[in-house]
Amino acid sequence: MDRLPTKALSIRQPWAHLILHHGKDVENRSWSTRYRGPVLIHAAKGMTDDEWDDAMDLLDAISRQDRETVLRRRARVHNGMRRGGIVGVVDITDCVRDSGSPWFFGPIGFVLTNPRPLPFVPCRGQLGFFDVPGEVLDALQTGRAA
């Protein structure tokens, strides 16, 4: 496995899952960053029913699939989500105030590319970018749970 980044960004579910598995290519924030490069995705523990509904409605609108396919996908997404730990890595390639991406609703968006799911490793999250503890990085590198 390539060397993993040591910084992470907490993202609430189901948004973290959508980044890694469903093409969400912008992470919306109220603050900008100059950072460019790989960052670990930390799936925060919290997720409200409204967040779930909003994310699934947006995914449904973007994908334009029939209702049966949409309902099957919603169940698969919900069952596949882990919370409270590192779930993947993505590259931040830009920070924008406008975007043609259907995932952008601002005011600022981190442009994301090259999402790579990782085996789930529990980890406490923090606001903004944060340093991942060494034991979590070791567990990620070896593919074992912390």
N, C-alpha and C positions, 0 to 999 in steps of 0.2 A: 504494500500500500504506500502511496506517496505520503510525504510528510504532511501532516494536517496543520491547519492554522491554529494558533493559540487563542485567538479572539472569537467570541460568539456574540450573536444578537438574538435576544428573546423575541419570539413572534407567537402570538396567540393562535391556538387551533381554531378553526380548520385552515387558517391561512398558511401556516407552516407546511401542512400536508399538500396544499394546492401548489405551493412553490415547487416542492420536490416531485410531485406526481401528476400535476394537471396543467402545467404551463403558465402558472402565475409568474410573470416576468417583471413585476414592479412591487416593491414593498413601500407602502405609503407611510409617511412620517410627517411630523410637524417641525422637524429639525433637519438640517442638512449635514453632510459629511464630505470630507475630502478624501476619505479612505477609498482605495480601489484595490481589489484583490479578493482572495478567498476568505470566507468567514463561515464558522460553524453556525448552524441553525439550531437554536434552542427552542423547543416547543414548551411554551409556558403552561403552567398547570391550569390557569383559568380559561373558561370558555362559557359564554352565556348562550342561551337559546337564540337570542336575537343575532349574535355573531354567526352562529351556525346557519340560521335561516338566510341572513343576508349573503353569506358566502355561497351557499348552495343556489340561491336565486341567481346570483351573478354567474356562477359556473353554468347553470342551466341556460341562461340567456346567451352566453358566449358559445356554447357547444351546439345549440339548436337541434337537440336530439328529441326523439319521441318520448312521451311520458313514461312508458315502461322502462326504457333504457335509463332515463333520468332517475327513476326511483331505485333501480338496481345499483346505479353508481352511487347514489346518496348512501345507501346501506353499506356498500363496500368502503367508501371513504370514512364513514363513521366508525366502522369496525377496525379500520387500519390505522387509526390515529393513536399515537402515544402522546402523553403529556408529562411535563416535569423532567425533561432531559434533552440531550443532544440527539437529533434525528437525521442530520445531514449536513452538507456543505454546499455553498453556492458562491459564485464570483460576483462581486459588486463591480460593475464596469462604468457606472456613471451615477450622477445625482442630478435630477431634473425638476423643473417647475411646471413642465408640460410634457405630455406624451400621447401618442396615438394608441397606446396599449389600452385595451378595454379594462385592464386591471388598475389603471391609474385613476385616482380620484383626489390626490394631493392632500395638502398643498405641495408637498415635496415627495418625490419618488426616487428610491434607490433602484437603479436598473440592474436586474439580476440575470445571469447567464450560467450555463453549465451546472445545473442542479445535480447533486449526487447524494442519494439516500445513504445513510449509514445505519448499522445496527444500533438500536436504542441503548443509550447509556444514561442512567439517572444523573441529574446535575441540577443544582439550585441555580435559578436564573437571576438576572439583575436588569436594571434599566440601562438602556444604551448598549454600547459595545462593552464586553467585559472579558477579563482573563479567565480562561477555563482552568480549573485546578489540575495539577500534574497527574493525579491518580485517574482522573476522568480521561485525560489525553492518552495515558497509558492503556486504559481499557479500550478506547476507540482504536488505537493503533493495533492492538492485538485481537480486536474483534470480540472481546468478552465484556459482559456487564460489570459495572463498577460495584 
